[in-house]
Amino acid sequence: MKRFKGLLEISFAGILLVHCVFAQDKQSNVQFKKDVSNVGTSAATFLEIGVGARAMAMGGAYTSVTKDATALYWNSAGIARVDGIQLELMHIEWIAETSYDFIGIVVPVPAIRSSIGFSIIYLDYGSDLVRTVDRPEGTGEEFIAQDMAVSFSFARALTDRFSFGITAKSVTQQIWNEKGSAAALDFGVLYLNLVQGLNLGVNLSNFGNDIRLYGRDLRRTIDPDERVANFDRVPVNYNTGSYPLPLMFSVGISYEKALRSFGKVLLAMNLNHPSNATESINLGAEYGFRNLFYIRGGYENMFELDRTNGLTLGGGINIPKLGGIGVRIDYAWSDWGILNSVQRFSVSFY
């Protein structure tokens, strides 16, 4: 109970800290509309696309569940619980004909009760024609757009129940010749078996600096005063706005119960406090039969203002280790309303 009380105090302190980070200036006498969601106020929103078909089939309620390579995204403290080397691969045909890929690898370091991990997230927008006012059908050139995050994680188990993790990441966004970058940190803790089968996780993601785009296409020459004939090619550099990363604070709780010969069931919930949306709840459930077959369901972003997604479903097959390597194949389907649905596939080697 003392450990439980101590962890609750840490969680409440974290919530208070994040509230201070997100707090707005209240000294102004100007009246603002308060029932807004802040959607569209952050850069690098690809960092909010969930990783792992298992996690997303459970509605993203995964902060306290992570004990695999997807913990590199959800809660890095979870990689301290990985028994052996794990590799996770995921591909999504994302919204608006874009594609999203994730690769993550975790390597345990038993000598210091720790694990290290490395991951790459890549969102490809494809290519399109370069168009101008004078040449609306295209100039013959093409441009690309892409987002990428490269992360390195370290986690350590302080006791048989409590672990912490930290992730350092480099975030870049590019469109044609313009590029912006930022550095960010994730912090996570995981506490197992508050009571038998009940786990608690806390995670803060994307704590870093703002992103501003720079590039050669923002450099131009202009005529500042058409009345002066010999003063018409002045070099200028257009400034773009800077925008913060999508900061996310989440608290997750999960409960796993063995059903003897009938398998086991897992229930999970996340409480989310993002910087660019209203608070929400993720719910998820999983039923596993003899560690071979799984069916899953969940619901994302309950109670979030202006939310688009919601119901999630999926399943998985676990192929036991043959020749020392095990494989888990997972599938997830997510409802995105007017944006139709999204399907995810991921493969885990352990």
N, C-alpha and C positions, 0 to 999 in steps of 0.2 A: 504493500500500500504506500510506503514511503516513496518508492520509485515512481509509482503511478502519480502521486501528488506532485513530485518533482517535475515529471514530464508535463503534467497539466500546467504547472507554473511556467515552464519554458514555452509551451504553446500560447498561453495567454500573453506572455511578454512579447512573443513574436507577432501576435495579432496587433498588439498595441503599437509595436514598432512600425509595422506595415501601415497601420492607420495613420501614423504620423507622416510616413513617406508619401502617402496618397492624399493627405489633407490639403484642402484648398484654403486660400486666404479669405478669411471671413470678416476682415476689417472694412471692406468696401460697403458703402451704402447703396450701391447699385443692386437692383433686384434682378436676379437671373432665373431663368427657367431651370428647375431642378430635376424634372423627370425625363432626363436624357440619358442615353446609353454610352456616350463617348466613342461609339464605333467610328473608325476612320481617323482617329487622332494619334495613332502609333505607326511607326515604320516597322518593317520586317515582320509583318503579321504571319508570314510562313512559319514562324517559331511557334505558333499556336496550333498548327496541324498535328494532331496526335500521332504517336508512333506505335506500331505494333497492332496487328489485326486482333490479337487476343484482347488487348487493352481497349480498343475502340469498339469491339463487339460488346464489351461490358460498359459502354457509355463513357469511357474515359475515367471511370472511378477506380484509379489505379495507383494513387499515391502511397497507399499502405500495402499494396499487393506485391510490388515489384521485388522479385528475387531472380531476375534474369537480365539479359542485355538491354532490354527496353528501359530498365531503371536508369540508364544513362540520360534518358529524356524525362521520365516521370519523377524520379527521386533517386539521386545518385547514392544515397545511403544504402539502397537495396543491393548494390553490386557487392557489398561486403559479405552478403549471404550466399553468393554464387559458389558452388562446390568445385567446378572445373572451368576450363576455358569455354566461353560461349560466344557464338557469332549469330547476329540477327540481321536479316535482309528483308527489306520491304519495298514494294513498288505500288504506286497508285496512279491510275489515270484520273487526275484531279479535275476540278471544275474548270470550265471554259477552255477545254482542250490543252490543258497544262499537265505536266507529269511531275510526280514527287517520289523521291527515293531516299531511303535511309539505310545506312550500314553502321553497325556497332559491334565492337568486340570487347570482351571483358576477360582479364587475366588475373586470377587470384594470386596473392602473395602470402601463403600461409605462415611464413616465418614471423610476420608482424601483424597477423590477423587482418589483413587488408586486401584490397583489390584495386587494380587500375583499369581504366577503360578509355576507349577512343571511339569517336563517332563522327559521321558526316551526314548532314542533311542537305539535299539539293532539290530545288524547285526550278524546273525548266519551263519557261513561257513560250518556247519555240522561237521562230523567226518570222519577220514580216517585211513588207516593202517599205523603203524610205520614201515618204511623200512630202511634198512641199506645196505651198500655195500656188506657185507657178507650175508645178508638175504633180498634180493630184493623183495621177495614175502610177506614179513611181519614177524614181530617178535612175533605176537600174541597180541600185544598191539594196542590200538587205541589212536589217539590224536584229540583234538578239537581246533577250532579257533573261536574267537568271538571278536567283538568290541562293546563298550557301552559308552554312554554319559548320565550323569545324570545332570539335570539343575534346577536351581531355579531362578525365574525372579521376578522383581518388576517394576511396572510402575505407573506413576502419571500424571494426567491431570492438567497442570498448568493453562490452560484457557479452555474455551469451544471448542477451536480449536487445541491447541498445547499440546502435551504430549511427555514424554520421558520414556525410559525404559532401564534397565540394567539386564543382565543375567550372573550368575556365573555358570560354568559347570566343571564337572570332567570327563575327557576323559580317557578311558582305552582300550588297545589292548592286546590280548592274543593269543598265539599259543603254544599248549601243555603246558610245564612248564615255558615258558617265558612270561613275562608280562611287559608292559610299561604304564606309565600314565602321564597325563599333566593336568594343570588347565588353564582355559581360560575364557575370558569375551566377551560378546556381548554388543554393545551400539546402541540404536536406537532412532530416533525422528520421530514424525508423525504430520503433519500439515494439518488440514481439511479445505476444502472450501476456498482455495486461491481465487477462484471465485466459484459461486454456483456449487457444484458437482465435483470440481477439487481438488484432494488431492496430497500431496507430502510426501514421506517417505525417510529417509536416515538410513542406517544400516551398522555397522562394526561388522563382526563375527569372532570368533575364534582367538582373540588376546591373545596369551598365550605362554607358554614355549615349548621347543622341547620335543619329545618323544624318549626314548632309551629303548631297551628291555634288561631285566635282567632275570636270572633264573638259575636253577640248571643244565640244560643241556649245559650251556656255561662253566661249570667247568669241567676240564679234567686233566689227568696226561699225560705228554709227556716225551720223551727221547730227551733232548736237544743236546746230543752228543753221538752218537752210539759208538764212540771209547773208551768211559769210561764205563767199565762193571758195576761198582757199583753206577752209577749215571743215573738211567733210569726211575724214577717215580717222576717227579717234578710237583706239582700241579700248574695249570695255570687257569686264568679266561679270556675267550675270550671277547674282547670289541666289541660291535656292534655300528654302526653309529647312530647319533642322527639326527632327521629330524623335521622340523617345521610343525605346523598345517596349514591347508589350509585357510589362511587369505583371507577374502572376504569383499570388500567395494562395496555397491550397492546404487544407487539412483533410486527411483521409482516414477512414476507419473501415476495417473489414473483419469478417468472422467466417472461419472455415470449420465445417463440421463433417466428420466421417460418418458414413451411413453403413458401416460394416461391409457386407458383400454387395451392397447396392451402390457403392462408390462414395462420393463426397460432394458437398455443396459449398459454394463460396458466395457470400453476400458482401457488397462493398458500397461505400458512399464517399463522395468528395464534396467538401464545401469550398467554393472558389471565390476569391476576391481579386479580380483583374483590374488593371489600371485603365483599360479602354472599353469596359462594359460594366453592366451592373452585376451584383453578386448572383451566384447560381449554385445549383446542386446537380451533381452527377450521380446516377444510381446504376449499379450493375450486379449481375448474378451469373454464376457458372455452375453447371452440373457436370461432373466428370465420372465416367464409368471405368473403374479399374485402371486409371491412369492411361487409358488408351483413346477414348472418344469423349469429346466435350461439346456441349451445347451452351450458348451464351445469349444474354439479352441485356439491354440497358436503356438508359435515357440520358441524353446530354442536355446540359444548360437549362434545367428546370428553373422557372421563375425569372430567367434573364429577360430584360426588356429588349424588344425587337429581335429576339432570337430567330434563327432560320432553321437550324437542325434540331433533331430530337431523338426519335426512336432508332435503336441500333440492335442488330441481330447478327449471329454468327456461330461458328463452331470450329473444331480443330481435331486433328488426328496426331497422336503421339506415337512415333515408331521407336520402340525400345532400342537400346544400344546394341548395335551389331558391329563387331570389330572395334569396339571402343568408342563409337560415335553414335549418338542418338539424334533423331530428327523430329521436330514438331512443325506441322504445317497448319496454319490458321487462316481463317477467312472472316471478313466482317462486311456487313452491309449497313449503310447509314442513310437515313432519310434527310434530305436537304430541301424539302419543300419546293419552292418555285425553281430551285437550282437542280431539281431531280435528285437522284441518289448517287452515292459514291460507294465503290467496292474496293476493298483492301485485301491484299494477299501478303503474307509474310512467312518466312521460313527461318527456323531457329536450329542451329547445330550446337550440341552440347556434349 
